[in-house]
Amino acid sequence: MSDALELPVEEALEAVRSSAGGLTTEEAKARLAAEGPNELESSRKAWPAVLAAQLRNPLLALLVVAAALSIGLGERVDGAIIVGIMLLSVGLGFFNEYRSEQTLEALRERTGRRATLLRDGQACEIAATDVVTGDVCLLQIGDVVPADMLLLSAAELSVDESALTGEAFPVEKTADSPVYAGTVVRSGSGRAVVCATAGRTRLGSVAGKLTEQQPPTAFQRGLGSFTGLLARVTAALTVFIFVTNAALGKPMLDAFLFSLAIAVGLTPQLLPAIVSVSLATGARRMARRSVLVKRLVSIEDLGDADVVLTDKTGTLTRGDIVLLEAIGSDGKPADGLAELGLACSELDVSSGTPLGNTLDLALWHAFQPAVARAHLDAHRRLATLPFTFERRRTSVVIQDGTPRLLCKGASEEVLARCSSARVHGQAVPMQDARPGVEQTLRRTLEAGHRALALAGRTVDARDAYGEDDERDLELYGFLVFTDPPKADAAESVARLRRLGIELKVVTGDHEQTAAHVCTEVGVPVEGIARGSELDGLSDAELDRLVATTTIFARVSPEQKAAIVRAVQRGGSDVAFIGDGVNDALALRAADVGVSVDSAVDVAREAADVVLLEKDLGVLADGVVEGRRIFANTMKYVLMGTSSNFGNMFSAAGASLFLSFLPMLPSQILLNNLLYDVSEMTIPTDRVDEELLERPEHWDVGFIRRFMIFFGPISSLYDFATFGVMLWVFHAHAPLFRSGWFVESLATQALVVFVIRTRRSPFFRSRPGKALLVSTLLVVAVGLAIPFSPVASTLGFRSLPLGFVGILGAMVVTYLALVETGKRVFYRRVRLCRSGDQRRRRWRIGPAARTS
């Protein structure tokens, strides 16, 4: 940021080579050419960058190897199919993410702003992007400050800095005060010299940190771990098969080709495509709910999130100030007090649209417009003693029967001029009423509200009034203002909690205000920490604090990001919701960042998901959608790895005692292709409700246990098929391969109906129609191939009809055995998880009690 902001006005003007009259047009053009436009570098992506992001999928590397091996084996069709699958996956992801980028670009263009400057001594309006250092800017109510500036003069100027600090109430500004880019003028006017533009502003200092490469999300980290597991298993099994077959004297080329086919067979070629189809489908569903998904993978990360960190202002709250109540000095409702407060305002309603400071506008909006105007007209104003930041109060003299002076302002200023207070309709000396007044005021402030005191007295009719008349006042009561929660915030919070998500509030506002909002929207508060308490903490100390804290107040942008990383180190996946500049770093650091279309540009750029409507209930919808996608993705992963591992293990075992390869490389690839085709409809499958009630994460250890547990069950029936073919039908190589091909395809395709749910299949969990039809169709095709005209070309022979009957019995018993094994497996998993939770509680319990 510019050092000129810290200088006195005259020195600042000299530092930026300007004057109170501003720049000439020619000088401004020269500076614009030298400095560049007044806009922040954004994370907007051209199409090559979007495409490159799609190619950084670790599983694609395995598919490239699989395609190369297939082509190397002479199976060009299979290789082409794998390449086609890769192109489909990359294409779907590219199309959806690039479309989101284009939508976001249109959103940026719609929110372009303008500024009023002095050029050549005359006021003119230009695009905010053309503002340069040294320009003198004229600020009025409603203006968005286009750059960092130093005020040359100010008239009752207050600025909303919530986008930077999270503080809901406007900040008073005087001459020599800095105002920052992205803040909003709420009252008064001012003239300021521009000291910094673009990336040199306070706003730009935050945006600059967003250019760093975004770290991988939890889903991407899990996918990388899974890919590593596949690579290790594939390499070990491939080397074992090749070495064993070569050691048994089988032709080296056949052994090599067979081991490579096994490697291809172990690779779940359709996983990227299934993930992309699922994410694209989810993105379209969310788009219909006015949610823009910038990164498709963030949908799954939203479903995985078990901790949501949210800003308060503009997210849980509406982000505007409203009159909460008008109370007497005893804290009870005071009739007519709001009307008197409206009469004691400096609103300008001459244009039809009320103009004034935020608190006066809140008084106006507490009534219907016609009613508010009637109240103003009913109290004829004789004189006004205007608000200044030194006085911190406004007084008016109204003709209300006899002339009466009303004084409204900061509680300490008004109370200092009161000699009595109205209690139960009677004037009570202030020394007697003070304990009750202070208690009322303290209770209001502790609830996180802002209170203006209102007092008055009768005065004589005369031509002029001054500050000397603001004495011996009678306190009428307090006007209490608040930034209220959004109408749907409590419902959204309750739904997120039902989904097993813990909420923490990270705000730049006061802790009492945040605690009050949390109470109103239903967030249980376990602990509160201020930003000053985070300074100097080590990572371990911060981790312990974060684990037991619900509200983080008065925190800086850097501290918000540090809190996100601390939660992540605790093993949680984090979603962060925010719309201000002070949220941008945390939005980028989180596993998934969520913002709104009305957020500042930097926050929108940093977010992964942008809500085009301020409906936080959509966040819960997104969580459910993400969990649905993750659940269906895991169905394919679990079925594919377990069945492929079982089949490849069977192939490896069979190759040890057979004089021929149990299945040709081309037949392995065809089997794998047909199976994958049957699973293409998994993204449309139904998901059991219990899988949507809590977040799930990539667990490579769980996948490995699942693969090792269910793979041998598949192999058991493979070996049974080998025995039937060899000892019952005395099969030669083509017949043996035909029998195993059909049995392998039937069992691994049909087992989807058992493994897709933890419930009883069909009875308590029905599959989607598309999955049911595609699976049965693929099994029928596989059964028909040995009887088809292409059978001999593919190396198959017609199967005995007796084998078809035996196959039916084997499939039924196999599915029954897998169902039994499923119940045993998940019972063990539940026991292990509950044991882990007990041990985890035992470990952290003493530390928690000590702290």
HUBEL-V245686 format. One record per residue. RES is the residue in one letter. SS is DSSP state (H for helix, E for strand, C for the rest). Layout:
res: [RES RES]
ss: [SS SS]
This chain:
res: [M S D A L E L P V E E A L E A V R S S A G G L T T E E A K A R L A A E G P N E L E S S R K A W P A V L A A Q L R N P L L A L L V V A A A L S I G L G E R V D G A I I V G I M L L S V G L G F F N E Y R S E Q T L E A L R E R T G R R A T L L R D G Q A C E I A A T D V V T G D V C L L Q I G D V V P A D M L L L S A A E L S V D E S A L T G E A F P V E K T A D S P V Y A G T V V R S G S G R A V V C A T A G R T R L G S V A G K L T E Q Q P P T A F Q R G L G S F T G L L A R V T A A L T V F I F V T N A A L G K P M L D A F L F S L A I A V G L T P Q L L P A I V S V S L A T G A R R M A R R S V L V K R L V S I E D L G D A D V V L T D K T G T L T R G D I V L L E A I G S D G K P A D G L A E L G L A C S E L D V S S G T P L G N T L D L A L W H A F Q P A V A R A H L D A H R R L A T L P F T F E R R R T S V V I Q D G T P R L L C K G A S E E V L A R C S S A R V H G Q A V P M Q D A R P G V E Q T L R R T L E A G H R A L A L A G R T V D A R D A Y G E D D E R D L E L Y G F L V F T D P P K A D A A E S V A R L R R L G I E L K V V T G D H E Q T A A H V C T E V G V P V E G I A R G S E L D G L S D A E L D R L V A T T T I F A R V S P E Q K A A I V R A V Q R G G S D V A F I G D G V N D A L A L R A A D V G V S V D S A V D V A R E A A D V V L L E K D L G V L A D G V V E G R R I F A N T M K Y V L M G T S S N F G N M F S A A G A S L F L S F L P M L P S Q I L L N N L L Y D V S E M T I P T D R V D E E L L E R P E H W D V G F I R R F M I F F G P I S S L Y D F A T F G V M L W V F H A H A P L F R S G W F V E S L A T Q A L V V F V I R T R R S P F F R S R P G K A L L V S T L L V V A V G L A I P F S P V A S T L G F R S L P L G F V G I L G A M V V T Y L A L V E T G K R V F Y R R V R L C R S G D Q R R R R W R I G P A A R T S]
ss: [C C H H H H C C H H H H H H H C C C C C C C E C H H H H H H H H H H H C C C C C C C C C C C H H H H H H H H H C C H H H H H H H H H H H H H H H C C C H H H H H H H H H H H H H H H H H H H H H H H H H H H H H H H H H H H C C C E E E E E E C C E E E E E E H H H C C C C C E E E E C C C C E C C C E E E E E E E E E E E E E C H H H H C C C C C E E E C C C C E E C C C C E E E E E E E E E E E E E C H H H C H H H H H H H H H H C C C C C C H H H H H H H H H H H H H H H H H H H H H H H H H H H H H H C C C C H H H H H H H H H H H H H H H C C C C H H H H H H H H H H H H H H H H H C C C E E E C C C H H H H H H H H C C E E E E C C C C C C E C C C C E E E E E E C C C C C E C C C H H H H H H H C C C C E C C C C C C E C C H H H H H H H H C C C H H H H H H H H H H C E E E E E E C C C C C C C E E E E E E E C C C E E E E E E E E H H H H H C C E E E E E E C C E E E E H H H H H H H H H H H H H H H H H C C C E E E E E E E E E C C C C C C C C H H H C C C E E E E E E E E E E C C E C C C H H H H H H H H H H C C C E E E E E C C C C H H H H H H H H H H H C C C C C C E E E H H H H C C C C H H H H H H H H H C C C E E E C C C H H H H H H H H H H H H H C C C C E E E E C C C H H H H H H H H H C C E E E E E C C C C H H H H H H C C E E E C C C C C H H H H H H H H H H H H H H H H H H H H H H H H H H H H H H H H H H H H H H H H H C C C C C C C H H H H H H H H H H H H H H H H H H H H C C C C H H H C C C C C C C C H H H H H H H H H H H H H H H H H H H H H H H H H H H H H C C C C H H H H H H H H H H H H H H H H H H C H H H H C C C C C E C C C E C C C H H H H H H H H H H H H H H H H H C C C C C C C C C C C C C C C H H H H H H H H H H H H H H H H H H H H H H H H H H H H H H H H H H H H H H H H H H H H H H H H H H C]
